[in-house]
């Protein structure tokens, strides 16, 4: 068991680089004329691609943002059959600290789009937003400023994470610690604490799942819907959890009871073999699901937490001063 825990912790440490990147949240200015929810999603997805291309991670509600503003320069009818609407737009991209209101810099690029409608032309133009030399330079300069921020405030972030741990808000603590990039001086301390929080988090979750499975089995200790649900819950318990052995013992008890009843019910040997094979398939499927969940565990905790938080409302009056 100790060896298994060590392997899991080693995996967590090796995966740190996945979420130790600088995080930028795409922000689409609400002042863009003609942009609805669908158009906004297209722009946001394009910004997330640009962020990834620069070796950063696109975040959700983070302090630092990549903001975009679009101004219509020209609208015309493109020749051809059938005629299409063309739009020429000026796209302004800016990076900054949404909480303090500090803009690190901005750059512009002109894009064109064609479509049967004005909306379609606008969408076409948004997809043409590219990674220019000016944008790369802006990102490089902004990275340095973001790293400076975390070097100056890393200890405060860690203290805040510790206060969340004390409240058993493990997911919130992981999200805080995951925001510190690996280039920062406090990254090693944050990484070490994150491993401890991750272990505490899986113990907490596993304990709750074990209690739920026990309640289901106690209510109806026979093969059926309740026992299948209990087995499904137990299969999700991380092998690194302190109650893993107890979960395995309960799983064996449920399976043993199921087999005992099955032995009486299945007089036909072929039917009994088929039943056992089905149980084995369920077990293998459960183990496969657990393996996939373990691989994504650390990052999913941080991303899911950020996504579940209320949507961050940035101060538009502050950001509008960037343009």
C-alpha positions in Angstrom: 0.0 0.0 0.0 2.8 2.4 0.9 4.5 1.7 -2.4 1.2 2.5 -4.2 0.9 5.8 -2.4 4.5 6.7 -3.3 3.7 6.0 -7.0 0.7 8.2 -6.9 2.5 11.1 -5.2 5.3 10.7 -7.8 2.8 11.0 -10.6 1.3 14.1 -9.1 4.8 15.7 -8.9 5.6 14.8 -12.4 2.3 16.3 -13.6 2.9 19.6 -12.0 4.2 21.2 -15.2 0.7 20.6 -16.7 -0.8 23.3 -14.5 2.3 25.2 -13.5 2.0 27.4 -16.6 1.1 31.1 -16.5 -2.7 31.4 -16.8 -4.5 33.9 -18.8 -8.3 34.2 -19.0 -9.8 35.3 -22.4 -12.0 38.4 -22.0 -14.3 39.7 -24.7 -15.2 43.3 -24.3 -18.9 43.9 -23.9 -18.6 47.1 -26.0 -18.1 45.1 -29.3 -21.1 46.0 -31.5 -23.1 43.1 -32.9 -21.4 40.4 -30.8 -23.9 37.9 -29.3 -23.2 34.9 -27.2 -22.2 32.7 -30.1 -19.8 35.2 -31.6 -18.3 35.8 -28.2 -17.7 32.1 -27.8 -15.9 32.0 -31.2 -13.6 34.9 -30.1 -13.0 33.3 -26.7 -12.0 30.0 -28.3 -9.7 31.8 -30.7 -8.0 33.6 -27.7 -7.6 30.3 -25.9 -5.8 28.9 -28.9 -3.5 31.9 -29.0 -2.8 31.5 -25.3 -1.8 27.9 -25.7 0.4 28.7 -28.7 2.4 30.9 -26.4 3.1 28.1 -23.8 0.5 29.4 -21.4 -2.7 28.0 -20.0 -6.1 29.5 -20.7 -7.8 29.9 -17.4 -11.2 30.7 -16.0 -11.7 33.8 -13.9 -8.0 34.3 -13.2 -6.4 37.6 -12.2 -4.5 38.1 -15.5 -6.5 38.4 -18.8 -6.1 38.6 -22.5 -8.7 41.1 -23.5 -10.0 41.8 -27.0 -11.9 44.7 -28.6 -13.1 44.8 -32.2 -14.0 47.9 -34.2 -15.7 47.7 -37.6 -13.7 49.6 -40.2 -15.7 48.8 -43.4 -18.6 46.7 -44.6 -19.0 45.9 -48.3 -20.6 43.5 -50.8 -18.0 41.1 -52.2 -18.4 40.3 -55.9 -19.4 36.9 -57.0 -22.4 34.6 -57.1 -24.1 34.6 -54.8 -22.9 38.0 -53.5 -21.5 37.9 -50.0 -21.1 40.5 -47.2 -17.5 41.4 -46.4 -16.4 43.1 -43.2 -13.0 44.6 -42.3 -12.3 44.9 -38.6 -9.6 46.3 -36.4 -8.8 43.9 -33.5 -7.1 45.2 -30.4 -5.6 42.7 -28.0 -4.4 43.7 -24.5 -2.9 41.8 -21.6 -3.2 43.1 -18.0 -4.2 42.6 -14.4 -7.9 42.8 -14.2 -8.0 43.2 -10.4 -5.6 46.2 -10.2 -6.5 47.6 -13.6 -3.0 47.6 -14.8 -2.6 47.1 -18.5 0.7 45.6 -19.5 0.4 46.6 -23.2 -1.7 46.1 -26.3 -1.4 45.5 -30.1 -3.7 45.6 -33.1 -4.3 43.7 -36.3 -6.7 44.1 -39.1 -8.8 41.1 -40.1 -11.4 40.5 -42.9 -14.3 38.1 -43.1 -16.9 37.0 -45.7 -20.3 35.5 -45.1 -23.9 35.4 -46.3 -24.9 37.6 -43.4 -23.2 40.2 -41.3 -23.0 37.8 -38.4 -21.4 35.1 -40.6 -18.9 37.7 -41.9 -18.0 38.7 -38.4 -17.5 35.1 -37.4 -15.3 34.5 -40.4 -13.2 37.5 -39.5 -12.8 36.4 -35.8 -11.3 33.1 -37.0 -8.6 35.1 -38.9 -7.2 36.6 -35.7 -3.5 35.4 -35.9 -0.4 35.2 -33.8 1.6 38.2 -35.0 5.1 39.2 -34.1 3.6 42.2 -32.2 1.4 39.8 -30.2 4.3 37.5 -29.4 6.3 40.4 -28.2 3.4 41.6 -26.0 3.0 38.1 -24.5 6.7 37.8 -23.8 6.8 41.2 -22.0 3.6 40.4 -20.1 5.0 37.0 -18.9 7.9 38.8 -17.2 5.5 41.1 -15.4 3.2 38.2 -14.3 6.2 36.3 -13.0 7.3 39.4 -11.1 3.8 39.5 -9.5 4.0 35.9 -8.3 7.5 36.3 -7.0 6.3 39.2 -4.9 3.0 37.7 -3.8 3.7 33.9 -3.8 4.0 33.7 0.0 0.6 35.5 0.3 -1.0 33.0 -2.1 0.4 30.1 -0.1 -0.9 31.5 3.2 -4.3 32.0 1.6 -4.2 28.3 0.4 -3.4 27.2 3.9 -6.4 29.1 5.3 -8.6 27.2 2.8 -7.0 23.9 3.8 -8.0 24.7 7.4 -11.6 25.1 6.2 -11.3 21.8 4.3 -11.7 23.7 1.0 -9.2 21.4 -0.6 -10.2 22.2 -4.2 -10.0 25.9 -3.6 -6.5 25.5 -2.1 -5.4 23.4 -5.1 -6.7 26.1 -7.4 -4.8 28.8 -5.5 -1.5 26.8 -5.5 -1.9 25.8 -9.1 -1.9 29.5 -10.2 1.8 29.9 -9.2 3.9 29.3 -12.3 7.0 27.1 -12.2 9.2 30.1 -13.1 8.5 31.7 -9.7 10.6 31.4 -6.5 7.7 30.1 -4.4 6.8 27.3 -6.9 8.7 24.5 -5.1 6.9 25.3 -1.8 3.5 25.5 -3.6 4.2 22.2 -5.3 5.1 20.4 -2.1 2.0 21.7 -0.4 -0.2 20.8 -3.3 0.8 17.2 -3.0 -0.2 17.2 0.7 -3.5 18.9 -0.2 -4.2 16.4 -3.0 -3.7 13.5 -0.5 -6.0 15.2 2.0 -8.5 15.8 -0.8 -8.6 12.2 -1.9 -8.9 11.0 1.7 -11.8 13.3 2.3 -13.6 12.3 -0.9 -12.9 8.6 -0.4 -14.3 8.7 3.2 -17.5 10.2 1.9 -17.8 7.6 -0.9 -17.1 4.7 1.5 -19.9 6.0 3.9 -22.3 6.3 1.0 -21.5 2.7 -0.2 -21.9 1.3 3.3 -25.3 3.0 3.6 -26.5 1.5 0.3 -25.3 -2.0 1.2 -26.8 -1.8 4.8 -30.1 -0.8 3.4 -30.3 -3.8 1.0 -27.5 -6.4 1.4 -28.5 -8.4 -1.6 -27.6 -8.3 -5.3 -29.5 -5.7 -7.1 -29.6 -2.0 -7.9 -28.3 -0.9 -4.5 -25.3 -3.3 -4.5 -24.4 -2.4 -8.1 -24.5 1.3 -7.1 -22.3 0.6 -4.1 -19.8 -1.3 -6.2 -19.7 1.6 -8.7 -19.0 4.0 -5.9 -16.3 1.8 -4.3 -14.5 1.4 -7.6 -14.0 5.2 -7.8 -12.1 5.3 -4.5 -8.5 6.3 -5.2 -6.0 3.5 -4.3 -3.9 6.2 -2.5 -6.8 6.9 0.0 -6.3 5.8 3.6 -9.6 4.0 3.6 -8.8 2.1 0.4 -8.4 -1.3 2.1 -11.7 -0.9 3.9 -13.3 -0.1 0.5 -11.8 -3.2 -1.0 -13.0 -5.3 1.9 -16.6 -4.1 1.4 -16.3 -4.7 -2.3 -15.3 -8.3 -1.7 -18.1 -8.7 0.8 -20.7 -7.5 -1.8 -19.2 -9.6 -4.6 -19.0 -12.6 -2.3 -22.7 -12.2 -1.4 -23.6 -11.8 -5.0 -21.7 -15.0 -5.9 -23.3 -16.9 -3.1 -26.8 -16.1 -4.3 -25.7 -16.6 -7.9 -24.5 -20.1 -7.1 -27.9 -21.0 -5.9 -29.8 -19.3 -8.7 -27.7 -20.4 -11.6 -28.0 -24.2 -11.9 -27.0 -24.0 -15.4 -23.2 -24.0 -15.5 -23.0 -21.9 -18.7 -25.3 -19.3 -17.2 -23.1 -19.1 -14.1 -19.9 -18.7 -16.2 -21.6 -15.9 -18.2 -22.6 -14.1 -15.0 -19.1 -14.3 -13.5 -17.7 -13.0 -16.8 -20.1 -10.1 -16.6 -18.9 -9.3 -13.1 -15.3 -9.4 -14.3 -16.1 -7.0 -17.2 -17.7 -4.6 -14.7 -14.6 -4.8 -12.5 -12.3 -4.1 -15.4 -14.4 -1.2 -16.7 -14.4 0.3 -13.2 -10.6 -0.1 -12.9 -10.2 1.5 -16.4 -12.4 4.4 -15.4 -10.4 4.9 -12.2 -7.1 4.9 -14.1 -8.4 7.6 -16.4 -9.7 9.6 -13.5 -6.4 9.4 -11.7 -4.4 10.6 -14.7 -6.6 13.8 -14.8 -7.1 14.1 -11.1 -4.9 17.1 -10.1 -5.7 19.3 -13.2 -9.4 18.4 -13.1 -9.7 19.5 -9.5 -8.2 22.9 -10.2 -10.1 23.5 -13.5 -13.4 22.2 -12.3 -13.2 24.4 -9.2 -12.5 27.5 -11.3 -15.3 26.6 -13.7 -17.8 26.1 -10.8 -17.0 29.5 -9.2 -19.4 32.3 -10.1 -18.4 33.9 -13.4 -15.9 36.7 -12.7 -17.2 40.1 -13.4 -14.3 42.2 -14.4 -14.4 45.9 -13.9 -15.3 47.1 -17.4 -14.7 50.7 -16.6 -11.1 49.9 -15.7 -10.4 47.6 -18.7 -12.0 50.1 -21.1 -9.2 52.5 -20.2 -6.7 50.1 -21.8 -7.9 50.9 -25.3 
